[in-house]
Amino acid sequence: MAESGGRTSKEQAETTEAVRWTTTTGEVAETGQGRTTIGVVVVQKIAVTATREVPGVAALGGGMARAFGALRERIPGASAAQTSGANVEVGEKQTAIDLQIIVDYGVSLVELARAVRRNVITGVERMTGLQVVEVNIEVIDIRLPGEEEAAPARVE
């Protein structure tokens, strides 16, 4: 057997084909051709975007988080929080996602939760390769007809 760096060619081949995941800054895919690191915030943004795509979702996150996000948008050079309303835990090969949503009045909450869960799982698994083990959804409010979000005071 050929030796290279203390490992047999069979061990090198197994290492090259294997994928290893860690949780330091997100998930890490390692192959013989290099590593790919995906930050936790990436999974959060995918989950938030997938949630917003579902008709009937009025907003994500609690009132304070949305107010601070809207306030940040008005400050020159600042960026709004794109992950408000989503908390993500990333394990070795799996992820769990907690969402806080506000829904439009009249929408079936059971059907909406099912659609959000399906869309989030599909998006995260397709884009990251992680298995989504759970998507917990907390409906924190209902937006009534004619009800608009109060705009926070303008920062100058």
N, C-alpha and C positions, 0 to 999 in steps of 0.2 A: 504494500500500500504506500502511496506517495504521501509524504509528510510536508506540511506547509504551516509554518508558524506554530508548531506543536499540535496541530489538528490533522486528522486524516482527511483525505479528499471526500470521503463519505460524510464526515461531520461538517465539512465546509458546505457541501451541497445541502444538507439538512438545515444548516443555519441560513443559507441563502434563501431557501424556500419558506422558512418560518417567518411568522410575523409576531413581533413582541409589542405589548402595550404597557405603558406606565401612566402614572397619574400626576407627575410633577407639575406640569403646566397645562395639562390637557392630555390628549392621547398621543402616543408616539408609535408610528409604524416603522419597523426596521426590517429592511431586506438586505441582501448582499450588495445592492446598488445604492444604498443610502437610507436616510431617515426622513420621515415626514412628521412634523409636529403640528398639531392643530390646537390652538388655544381654546380654553373653556368659553371665552366670550364669543367665539365663532359658533359653537353649538347653541349658545343663548340667542344669537342673532338669527340663526336658522329657525329656531323654535318660535321666536317672536314674529318673524316674517310669515311663516307657515300659519300661525294663528290668525294674523290679520287678514290673510287671504280668504278666510271662511266667512261667508255672508252671515250677518247676525252678530258678529263680534264688534262691539262699539269701541272698545278700548282695552288696554292691558294695564295692570297695576293699580295700586291704590291712589287716592286723590293727591297725597303729598308727592309721591313719585312722579305723577304726571305733571303736577304744578312745577316742581323743580326742573323737569325736562323741558317744559315750555319756557321757563325762565332762562335756562341755559341757551335755548335757541335764539333768544333776543340779545345775548351778549356777544359782541364781535369777537371772533376767533375761538369761541367755545363750541363744543359739539353736544348735541342732545344725546341723552342716554338711549341707546337703541335696545337695551335689554330690560327696561322697566317691566315688571310683571312676570319675569321668568327667572327662576333659580334652577341651576343645573348642577348635578353631581356626576362626575366622570370617574368610572372605575377602569379596570384593566382593559376590558373589551366591551363594556356596557355603559349606558348612561341612564339617569333618571331625571325627569323634568317636572318641575312644579310651576303651574301657571295661575295667575290671578287675572280674571277677565271680567269685563262689564259687557253685558249683552243688550241687544235691542229688545224692547217690549214686544211681546207676541210670539217670540221665537220659542220653539220647543227646546228646553234646556237639555233634555236627554239626547235629542238628535244633534243639537249643536255641539255638545261635549263629545259625542261620537265622531262627528266630522272633524273637529279640532284635533282630537287624539289621532285619528287616521292621517290627517295632513301633516302633523308634526312628526309622527313616526316615519312616514314615508320620506319626508324631506331630510330629516337628520340621518336616517340610515343610508339613504342614497348618496348624500353628500360627504358623510364622514366615514362610513363603514362600521360605525358603532352600532351595537344592538341596543335599541331603546327598550328597557325593561318595564318602565311605567311612565305614564304622563298623568300626573295628578292635576285636576282642574278645580279651582275654587271660583265659583261665581260670586263676586263681591258686591255687585250692584246691577240694576237694570236701568237702562236709559229710556225714559218715557218719551212719547211723541211730543215734539216741540221743545224738549229739554236739550239745552246746549251746555257744553263745558264752559264754566266761567273762565275767562282769560285772566291770567295773573297780571299784576301791574307791570307796566313797561319799564325796563331798566334803561337809563340813559347815561 
